[in-house]
Amino acid sequence: MTPGINAAKKAKIPYTLHKYNHDPASESYGTEASEKMGIPGEQVFKTLVVSLDKGALAVGIIPVTAKLNMKQMAKAGGAKKAAMATPSDVVRSTGYVLGGVSPLGQKKRLNTVIDASARNFSTIYVSAGRRGLEIELAPDDLQKLTRATFKEIIDEHAKPWK
C-alpha cells in the first residue's frame, strides 16, 4: 500500500487500482500508463509540482496528453509566475519518486488544481504513488481528497482532442 491508496481507503471513496509493468527506459510515465492500460491519454492525469513566485509549491493535475499552462497555474495559485519545481523539492514535499507522484497522500498538503477537463469523465486515472500503479476514481472524489479546485490550467494549443 502507498500513502495515496491509504488516503483513498481511509476516506472510504470508491476506487480501482490498475497495475502495469513499468519500463524503466520509458521517457513519459503518463503516456506509458495510458498505452499499457489501453486508456485514452485525456483520461489519464499526471501530477505536476510547481514553484510559485511567492516561494510556495503547488500541484497541477492535467491530462498526460497536455502541457501545463504556467500563467494559468500561477493565476490559479494566486501568484504572478510559476515554474516547474526542482526534483528535490518534489520528492521532499510529496514523499514520492518522480514518475510515481500521486496527488493523494502527499507528505505536505499543497494547494492543488485539477484541470477542468477532468469533469468530462466519470472516472480518471492518477498515479497511486508508484510507477506502474494507477488509481481510478471520480474527479469529484479526487477534488475532495486533495481539497483542490477545478480550473483550466492546460495550454490551449496542446489540446489534442480539439
Order of alpha helices (4+ residues) and beta strands (2+ residues): alpha-beta-alpha-beta-beta-alpha-beta-alpha-beta-beta-beta-alpha-beta
